[in-house]
């Protein structure tokens, strides 16, 4: 497992209203910018069970979880939102940015994609045929999260050049840049917690979600997601 991209913008607290639902009191880490609607079903030691509503995304596949591949994928999605689409329409950036990994099994290869949430279901068509619209059905997601405070701000300076891993500190904080082993350890810890709680989940896939800009050095929020079948 390699380093993931942490490139998102500063967000502001508030209520987010969607056509399909009543006004939703979004969590603080959405900071008033639109993000996927969910309900907390239950909080456990080490993870949270959420029920997400159906959500819409733009997605592009990338070759690997390497820093360069994820950065290239992110900029494709960013420029789509900046107007490089069939209507030359600018679309407000929302959060989170999600890196999805389907792990290799048997003779298969690892599959990696990067996605950005879209609050408007009626968005233009991409000009770039490597970008696609994605609809994620509603369902249960198990989440391991971290809020990085001011005492951990020093480790985040590397993210200005996209060197800081999205996985850094999902259940602990440490100095420097997260290694491949650190990334895998965080995912495996969530899976261990789910098994201990008797939860059934998709074994060969996980998502990593980032909500903050690389220049935001305090109160950062990152998550690892594992989905129920």
C-alpha positions as protocol buffer text, in pm:
chain_id: "A"
residue {
  index: 1
  type: UNK
  ca { x: 0 y: 0 z: 0 }
}
residue {
  index: 2
  type: UNK
  ca { x: 151 y: 332 z: -97 }
}
residue {
  index: 3
  type: UNK
  ca { x: 103 y: 691 z: 7 }
}
residue {
  index: 4
  type: UNK
  ca { x: -223 y: 862 z: -76 }
}
residue {
  index: 5
  type: UNK
  ca { x: -308 y: 1213 z: -183 }
}
residue {
  index: 6
  type: UNK
  ca { x: -407 y: 1472 z: 74 }
}
residue {
  index: 7
  type: UNK
  ca { x: -510 y: 1771 z: -135 }
}
residue {
  index: 8
  type: UNK
  ca { x: -833 y: 1935 z: -22 }
}
residue {
  index: 9
  type: UNK
  ca { x: -952 y: 2285 z: 61 }
}
residue {
  index: 10
  type: UNK
  ca { x: -1044 y: 2458 z: 385 }
}
residue {
  index: 11
  type: UNK
  ca { x: -1410 y: 2405 z: 485 }
}
residue {
  index: 12
  type: UNK
  ca { x: -1653 y: 2608 z: 707 }
}
residue {
  index: 13
  type: UNK
  ca { x: -1907 y: 2477 z: 966 }
}
residue {
  index: 14
  type: UNK
  ca { x: -2284 y: 2485 z: 905 }
}
residue {
  index: 15
  type: UNK
  ca { x: -2600 y: 2317 z: 779 }
}
residue {
  index: 16
  type: UNK
  ca { x: -2609 y: 2160 z: 434 }
}
residue {
  index: 17
  type: UNK
  ca { x: -2945 y: 2123 z: 258 }
}
residue {
  index: 18
  type: UNK
  ca { x: -3009 y: 1877 z: -24 }
}
residue {
  index: 19
  type: UNK
  ca { x: -3316 y: 1847 z: -250 }
}
residue {
  index: 20
  type: UNK
  ca { x: -3375 y: 1485 z: -146 }
}
residue {
  index: 21
  type: UNK
  ca { x: -3357 y: 1537 z: 228 }
}
residue {
  index: 22
  type: UNK
  ca { x: -3428 y: 1781 z: 505 }
}
residue {
  index: 23
  type: UNK
  ca { x: -3153 y: 2015 z: 617 }
}
residue {
  index: 24
  type: UNK
  ca { x: -2875 y: 1794 z: 745 }
}
residue {
  index: 25
  type: UNK
  ca { x: -2656 y: 1901 z: 1033 }
}
residue {
  index: 26
  type: UNK
  ca { x: -2324 y: 1817 z: 879 }
}
residue {
  index: 27
  type: UNK
  ca { x: -2026 y: 1719 z: 1095 }
}
residue {
  index: 28
  type: UNK
  ca { x: -1773 y: 1987 z: 1184 }
}
residue {
  index: 29
  type: UNK
  ca { x: -1513 y: 1854 z: 940 }
}
residue {
  index: 30
  type: UNK
  ca { x: -1740 y: 1937 z: 643 }
}
residue {
  index: 31
  type: UNK
  ca { x: -1719 y: 2300 z: 764 }
}
residue {
  index: 32
  type: UNK
  ca { x: -2029 y: 2411 z: 576 }
}
residue {
  index: 33
  type: UNK
  ca { x: -1912 y: 2282 z: 237 }
}
residue {
  index: 34
  type: UNK
  ca { x: -2129 y: 2008 z: 92 }
}
residue {
  index: 35
  type: UNK
  ca { x: -2026 y: 1649 z: 164 }
}
residue {
  index: 36
  type: UNK
  ca { x: -2207 y: 1313 z: 150 }
}
residue {
  index: 37
  type: UNK
  ca { x: -2509 y: 1282 z: 378 }
}
residue {
  index: 38
  type: UNK
  ca { x: -2500 y: 1011 z: 641 }
}
residue {
  index: 39
  type: UNK
  ca { x: -2642 y: 909 z: 976 }
}
residue {
  index: 40
  type: UNK
  ca { x: -2431 y: 772 z: 1260 }
}
residue {
  index: 41
  type: UNK
  ca { x: -2582 y: 433 z: 1345 }
}
residue {
  index: 42
  type: UNK
  ca { x: -2350 y: 352 z: 1634 }
}
residue {
  index: 43
  type: UNK
  ca { x: -2009 y: 444 z: 1770 }
}
residue {
  index: 44
  type: UNK
  ca { x: -1774 y: 169 z: 1880 }
}
residue {
  index: 45
  type: UNK
  ca { x: -1432 y: 164 z: 2038 }
}
residue {
  index: 46
  type: UNK
  ca { x: -1206 y: 249 z: 1746 }
}
residue {
  index: 47
  type: UNK
  ca { x: -1462 y: 297 z: 1469 }
}
residue {
  index: 48
  type: UNK
  ca { x: -1799 y: 440 z: 1372 }
}
residue {
  index: 49
  type: UNK
  ca { x: -2086 y: 277 z: 1184 }
}
residue {
  index: 50
  type: UNK
  ca { x: -2256 y: 511 z: 936 }
}
residue {
  index: 51
  type: UNK
  ca { x: -2553 y: 479 z: 702 }
}
residue {
  index: 52
  type: UNK
  ca { x: -2487 y: 683 z: 387 }
}
residue {
  index: 53
  type: UNK
  ca { x: -2746 y: 807 z: 141 }
}
residue {
  index: 54
  type: UNK
  ca { x: -2689 y: 756 z: -231 }
}
residue {
  index: 55
  type: UNK
  ca { x: -2411 y: 988 z: -350 }
}
residue {
  index: 56
  type: UNK
  ca { x: -2270 y: 1116 z: -679 }
}
residue {
  index: 57
  type: UNK
  ca { x: -1902 y: 1148 z: -766 }
}
residue {
  index: 58
  type: UNK
  ca { x: -1659 y: 1208 z: -1049 }
}
residue {
  index: 59
  type: UNK
  ca { x: -1394 y: 938 z: -1068 }
}
residue {
  index: 60
  type: UNK
  ca { x: -1079 y: 853 z: -1257 }
}
residue {
  index: 61
  type: UNK
  ca { x: -874 y: 536 z: -1241 }
}
residue {
  index: 62
  type: UNK
  ca { x: -504 y: 561 z: -1162 }
}
residue {
  index: 63
  type: UNK
  ca { x: -224 y: 314 z: -1211 }
}
residue {
  index: 64
  type: UNK
  ca { x: -125 y: 284 z: -847 }
}
residue {
  index: 65
  type: UNK
  ca { x: -132 y: 448 z: -506 }
}
residue {
  index: 66
  type: UNK
  ca { x: 198 y: 619 z: -578 }
}
residue {
  index: 67
  type: UNK
  ca { x: 225 y: 988 z: -500 }
}
residue {
  index: 68
  type: UNK
  ca { x: 264 y: 1085 z: -867 }
}
residue {
  index: 69
  type: UNK
  ca { x: -29 y: 873 z: -994 }
}
residue {
  index: 70
  type: UNK
  ca { x: -268 y: 1005 z: -730 }
}
residue {
  index: 71
  type: UNK
  ca { x: -159 y: 1363 z: -784 }
}
residue {
  index: 72
  type: UNK
  ca { x: -217 y: 1332 z: -1159 }
}
residue {
  index: 73
  type: UNK
  ca { x: -560 y: 1182 z: -1097 }
}
residue {
  index: 74
  type: UNK
  ca { x: -659 y: 1455 z: -856 }
}
residue {
  index: 75
  type: UNK
  ca { x: -570 y: 1734 z: -1097 }
}
residue {
  index: 76
  type: UNK
  ca { x: -784 y: 1576 z: -1370 }
}
residue {
  index: 77
  type: UNK
  ca { x: -1086 y: 1595 z: -1138 }
}
residue {
  index: 78
  type: UNK
  ca { x: -993 y: 1942 z: -1017 }
}
residue {
  index: 79
  type: UNK
  ca { x: -978 y: 2083 z: -1370 }
}
residue {
  index: 80
  type: UNK
  ca { x: -1309 y: 1917 z: -1456 }
}
residue {
  index: 81
  type: UNK
  ca { x: -1465 y: 2117 z: -1173 }
}
residue {
  index: 82
  type: UNK
  ca { x: -1281 y: 2427 z: -1289 }
}
residue {
  index: 83
  type: UNK
  ca { x: -1462 y: 2419 z: -1623 }
}
residue {
  index: 84
  type: UNK
  ca { x: -1287 y: 2163 z: -1841 }
}
residue {
  index: 85
  type: UNK
  ca { x: -1616 y: 1987 z: -1916 }
}
residue {
  index: 86
  type: UNK
  ca { x: -1880 y: 1978 z: -2189 }
}
residue {
  index: 87
  type: UNK
  ca { x: -2048 y: 2299 z: -2067 }
}
residue {
  index: 88
  type: UNK
  ca { x: -1735 y: 2491 z: -1966 }
}
residue {
  index: 89
  type: UNK
  ca { x: -1907 y: 2515 z: -1629 }
}
residue {
  index: 90
  type: UNK
  ca { x: -1728 y: 2580 z: -1304 }
}
residue {
  index: 91
  type: UNK
  ca { x: -1842 y: 2351 z: -1023 }
}
residue {
  index: 92
  type: UNK
  ca { x: -1772 y: 2425 z: -660 }
}
residue {
  index: 93
  type: UNK
  ca { x: -1522 y: 2184 z: -510 }
}
residue {
  index: 94
  type: UNK
  ca { x: -1677 y: 1971 z: -238 }
}
residue {
  index: 95
  type: UNK
  ca { x: -1530 y: 1718 z: -1 }
}
residue {
  index: 96
  type: UNK
  ca { x: -1405 y: 1462 z: 61 }
}
residue {
  index: 97
  type: UNK
  ca { x: -1150 y: 1345 z: -191 }
}
residue {
  index: 98
  type: UNK
  ca { x: -1156 y: 965 z: -175 }
}
residue {
  index: 99
  type: UNK
  ca { x: -894 y: 715 z: -285 }
}
residue {
  index: 100
  type: UNK
  ca { x: -1048 y: 370 z: -341 }
}
residue {
  index: 101
  type: UNK
  ca { x: -835 y: 56 z: -345 }
}
residue {
  index: 102
  type: UNK
  ca { x: -950 y: -288 z: -452 }
}
residue {
  index: 103
  type: UNK
  ca { x: -674 y: -521 z: -345 }
}
residue {
  index: 104
  type: UNK
  ca { x: -535 y: -788 z: -572 }
}
residue {
  index: 105
  type: UNK
  ca { x: -663 y: -1140 z: -524 }
}
residue {
  index: 106
  type: UNK
  ca { x: -535 y: -1449 z: -699 }
}
residue {
  index: 107
  type: UNK
  ca { x: -385 y: -1352 z: -1033 }
}
residue {
  index: 108
  type: UNK
  ca { x: -560 y: -1016 z: -1045 }
}
residue {
  index: 109
  type: UNK
  ca { x: -405 y: -674 z: -1007 }
}
residue {
  index: 110
  type: UNK
  ca { x: -475 y: -401 z: -756 }
}
residue {
  index: 111
  type: UNK
  ca { x: -730 y: -146 z: -882 }
}
residue {
  index: 112
  type: UNK
  ca { x: -707 y: 215 z: -766 }
}
residue {
  index: 113
  type: UNK
  ca { x: -927 y: 516 z: -833 }
}
residue {
  index: 114
  type: UNK
  ca { x: -966 y: 868 z: -698 }
}
residue {
  index: 115
  type: UNK
  ca { x: -1301 y: 1046 z: -666 }
}
residue {
  index: 116
  type: UNK
  ca { x: -1445 y: 1384 z: -570 }
}
residue {
  index: 117
  type: UNK
  ca { x: -1797 y: 1415 z: -429 }
}
residue {
  index: 118
  type: UNK
  ca { x: -2056 y: 1606 z: -636 }
}
residue {
  index: 119
  type: UNK
  ca { x: -2351 y: 1766 z: -457 }
}
residue {
  index: 120
  type: UNK
  ca { x: -2535 y: 1837 z: -786 }
}
residue {
  index: 121
  type: UNK
  ca { x: -2655 y: 1525 z: -969 }
}
residue {
  index: 122
  type: UNK
  ca { x: -2694 y: 1722 z: -1294 }
}
residue {
  index: 123
  type: UNK
  ca { x: -2333 y: 1792 z: -1383 }
}
residue {
  index: 124
  type: UNK
  ca { x: -2178 y: 1832 z: -1731 }
}
residue {
  index: 125
  type: UNK
  ca { x: -2020 y: 1548 z: -1921 }
}
residue {
  index: 126
  type: UNK
  ca { x: -1642 y: 1518 z: -1893 }
}
residue {
  index: 127
  type: UNK
  ca { x: -1426 y: 1620 z: -2188 }
}
residue {
  index: 128
  type: UNK
  ca { x: -1165 y: 1373 z: -2070 }
}
residue {
  index: 129
  type: UNK
  ca { x: -1278 y: 1018 z: -2141 }
}
residue {
  index: 130
  type: UNK
  ca { x: -1076 y: 889 z: -1846 }
}
residue {
  index: 131
  type: UNK
  ca { x: -1316 y: 1068 z: -1610 }
}
residue {
  index: 132
  type: UNK
  ca { x: -1654 y: 911 z: -1537 }
}
residue {
  index: 133
  type: UNK
  ca { x: -1959 y: 991 z: -1330 }
}
residue {
  index: 134
  type: UNK
  ca { x: -2010 y: 745 z: -1046 }
}
residue {
  index: 135
  type: UNK
  ca { x: -2318 y: 677 z: -836 }
}
residue {
  index: 136
  type: UNK
  ca { x: -2255 y: 509 z: -501 }
}
residue {
  index: 137
  type: UNK
  ca { x: -2568 y: 340 z: -362 }
}
residue {
  index: 138
  type: UNK
  ca { x: -2668 y: 412 z: -6 }
}
residue {
  index: 139
  type: UNK
  ca { x: -2546 y: 166 z: 252 }
}
residue {
  index: 140
  type: UNK
  ca { x: -2342 y: 94 z: 562 }
}
residue {
  index: 141
  type: UNK
  ca { x: -1985 y: 218 z: 590 }
}
residue {
  index: 142
  type: UNK
  ca { x: -1749 y: 149 z: 881 }
}
residue {
  index: 143
  type: UNK
  ca { x: -1517 y: 440 z: 949 }
}
residue {
  index: 144
  type: UNK
  ca { x: -1191 y: 487 z: 1135 }
}
residue {
  index: 145
  type: UNK
  ca { x: -1110 y: 854 z: 1182 }
}
residue {
  index: 146
  type: UNK
  ca { x: -856 y: 1098 z: 1315 }
}
residue {
  index: 147
  type: UNK
  ca { x: -858 y: 1463 z: 1412 }
}
residue {
  index: 148
  type: UNK
  ca { x: -505 y: 1596 z: 1408 }
}
residue {
  index: 149
  type: UNK
  ca { x: -456 y: 1885 z: 1648 }
}
residue {
  index: 150
  type: UNK
  ca { x: -196 y: 2157 z: 1680 }
}
residue {
  index: 151
  type: UNK
  ca { x: 53 y: 1931 z: 1855 }
}
residue {
  index: 152
  type: UNK
  ca { x: 77 y: 1726 z: 1537 }
}
residue {
  index: 153
  type: UNK
  ca { x: 101 y: 2017 z: 1296 }
}
residue {
  index: 154
  type: UNK
  ca { x: 472 y: 1975 z: 1229 }
}
residue {
  index: 155
  type: UNK
  ca { x: 422 y: 1642 z: 1055 }
}
residue {
  index: 156
  type: UNK
  ca { x: 188 y: 1803 z: 803 }
}
residue {
  index: 157
  type: UNK
  ca { x: 427 y: 2048 z: 635 }
}
residue {
  index: 158
  type: UNK
  ca { x: 531 y: 1782 z: 387 }
}
residue {
  index: 159
  type: UNK
  ca { x: 178 y: 1782 z: 245 }
}
residue {
  index: 160
  type: UNK
  ca { x: 247 y: 2110 z: 66 }
}
residue {
  index: 161
  type: UNK
  ca { x: 417 y: 1897 z: -198 }
}
residue {
  index: 162
  type: UNK
  ca { x: 172 y: 1608 z: -162 }
}
residue {
  index: 163
  type: UNK
  ca { x: 426 y: 1403 z: 31 }
}
residue {
  index: 164
  type: UNK
  ca { x: 210 y: 1355 z: 340 }
}
residue {
  index: 165
  type: UNK
  ca { x: 5 y: 1037 z: 346 }
}
residue {
  index: 166
  type: UNK
  ca { x: -369 y: 1050 z: 391 }
}
residue {
  index: 167
  type: UNK
  ca { x: -328 y: 752 z: 618 }
}
residue {
  index: 168
  type: UNK
  ca { x: -96 y: 928 z: 860 }
}
residue {
  index: 169
  type: UNK
  ca { x: -251 y: 903 z: 1202 }
}
residue {
  index: 170
  type: UNK
  ca { x: -592 y: 746 z: 1145 }
}
residue {
  index: 171
  type: UNK
  ca { x: -559 y: 598 z: 1488 }
}
residue {
  index: 172
  type: UNK
  ca { x: -228 y: 742 z: 1599 }
}
residue {
  index: 173
  type: UNK
  ca { x: 3 y: 1029 z: 1510 }
}
residue {
  index: 174
  type: UNK
  ca { x: 372 y: 1012 z: 1439 }
}
residue {
  index: 175
  type: UNK
  ca { x: 652 y: 1228 z: 1304 }
}
residue {
  index: 176
  type: UNK
  ca { x: 748 y: 1240 z: 938 }
}
residue {
  index: 177
  type: UNK
  ca { x: 585 y: 1090 z: 632 }
}
residue {
  index: 178
  type: UNK
  ca { x: 374 y: 775 z: 657 }
}
residue {
  index: 179
  type: UNK
  ca { x: 533 y: 465 z: 510 }
}
residue {
  index: 180
  type: UNK
  ca { x: 362 y: 194 z: 310 }
}
residue {
  index: 181
  type: UNK
  ca { x: 360 y: -21 z: 623 }
}
residue {
  index: 182
  type: UNK
  ca { x: 189 y: 254 z: 823 }
}
residue {
  index: 183
  type: UNK
  ca { x: -87 y: 281 z: 562 }
}
residue {
  index: 184
  type: UNK
  ca { x: -156 y: -91 z: 561 }
}
residue {
  index: 185
  type: UNK
  ca { x: -142 y: -106 z: 940 }
}
residue {
  index: 186
  type: UNK
  ca { x: -422 y: 149 z: 970 }
}
residue {
  index: 187
  type: UNK
  ca { x: -649 y: -43 z: 733 }
}
residue {
  index: 188
  type: UNK
  ca { x: -572 y: -374 z: 900 }
}
residue {
  index: 189
  type: UNK
  ca { x: -647 y: -228 z: 1243 }
}
residue {
  index: 190
  type: UNK
  ca { x: -993 y: -123 z: 1129 }
}
residue {
  index: 191
  type: UNK
  ca { x: -1055 y: -470 z: 988 }
}
residue {
  index: 192
  type: UNK
  ca { x: -944 y: -629 z: 1315 }
}
residue {
  index: 193
  type: UNK
  ca { x: -1182 y: -406 z: 1508 }
}
residue {
  index: 194
  type: UNK
  ca { x: -1469 y: -498 z: 1275 }
}
residue {
  index: 195
  type: UNK
  ca { x: -1405 y: -870 z: 1315 }
}
residue {
  index: 196
  type: UNK
  ca { x: -1389 y: -833 z: 1692 }
}
residue {
  index: 197
  type: UNK
  ca { x: -1728 y: -657 z: 1682 }
}
residue {
  index: 198
  type: UNK
  ca { x: -1877 y: -932 z: 1464 }
}
residue {
  index: 199
  type: UNK
  ca { x: -1925 y: -709 z: 1161 }
}
residue {
  index: 200
  type: UNK
  ca { x: -1939 y: -841 z: 805 }
}
residue {
  index: 201
  type: UNK
  ca { x: -1757 y: -626 z: 551 }
}
residue {
  index: 202
  type: UNK
  ca { x: -1603 y: -626 z: 204 }
}
residue {
  index: 203
  type: UNK
  ca { x: -1264 y: -786 z: 268 }
}
residue {
  index: 204
  type: UNK
  ca { x: -1065 y: -675 z: -36 }
}
residue {
  index: 205
  type: UNK
  ca { x: -1153 y: -309 z: -65 }
}
residue {
  index: 206
  type: UNK
  ca { x: -1108 y: 8 z: 135 }
}
residue {
  index: 207
  type: UNK
  ca { x: -1138 y: 381 z: 83 }
}
residue {
  index: 208
  type: UNK
  ca { x: -935 y: 667 z: 229 }
}
residue {
  index: 209
  type: UNK
  ca { x: -1107 y: 1006 z: 261 }
}
residue {
  index: 210
  type: UNK
  ca { x: -940 y: 1343 z: 316 }
}
residue {
  index: 211
  type: UNK
  ca { x: -1122 y: 1661 z: 413 }
}
residue {
  index: 212
  type: UNK
  ca { x: -848 y: 1924 z: 448 }
}
residue {
  index: 213
  type: UNK
  ca { x: -612 y: 2130 z: 239 }
}
residue {
  index: 214
  type: UNK
  ca { x: -240 y: 2057 z: 261 }
}
residue {
  index: 215
  type: UNK
  ca { x: -187 y: 2408 z: 397 }
}
residue {
  index: 216
  type: UNK
  ca { x: -430 y: 2351 z: 687 }
}
residue {
  index: 217
  type: UNK
  ca { x: -187 y: 2248 z: 960 }
}
residue {
  index: 218
  type: UNK
  ca { x: -420 y: 2197 z: 1257 }
}
residue {
  index: 219
  type: UNK
  ca { x: -751 y: 2021 z: 1325 }
}
residue {
  index: 220
  type: UNK
  ca { x: -713 y: 1796 z: 1024 }
}
residue {
  index: 221
  type: UNK
  ca { x: -958 y: 1513 z: 963 }
}
residue {
  index: 222
  type: UNK
  ca { x: -886 y: 1196 z: 763 }
}
residue {
  index: 223
  type: UNK
  ca { x: -1079 y: 870 z: 750 }
}
residue {
  index: 224
  type: UNK
  ca { x: -1047 y: 508 z: 639 }
}
residue {
  index: 225
  type: UNK
  ca { x: -1370 y: 352 z: 512 }
}
residue {
  index: 226
  type: UNK
  ca { x: -1460 y: -16 z: 484 }
}
residue {
  index: 227
  type: UNK
  ca { x: -1800 y: -97 z: 337 }
}
residue {
  index: 228
  type: UNK
  ca { x: -2058 y: -354 z: 435 }
}
residue {
  index: 229
  type: UNK
  ca { x: -2161 y: -596 z: 156 }
}
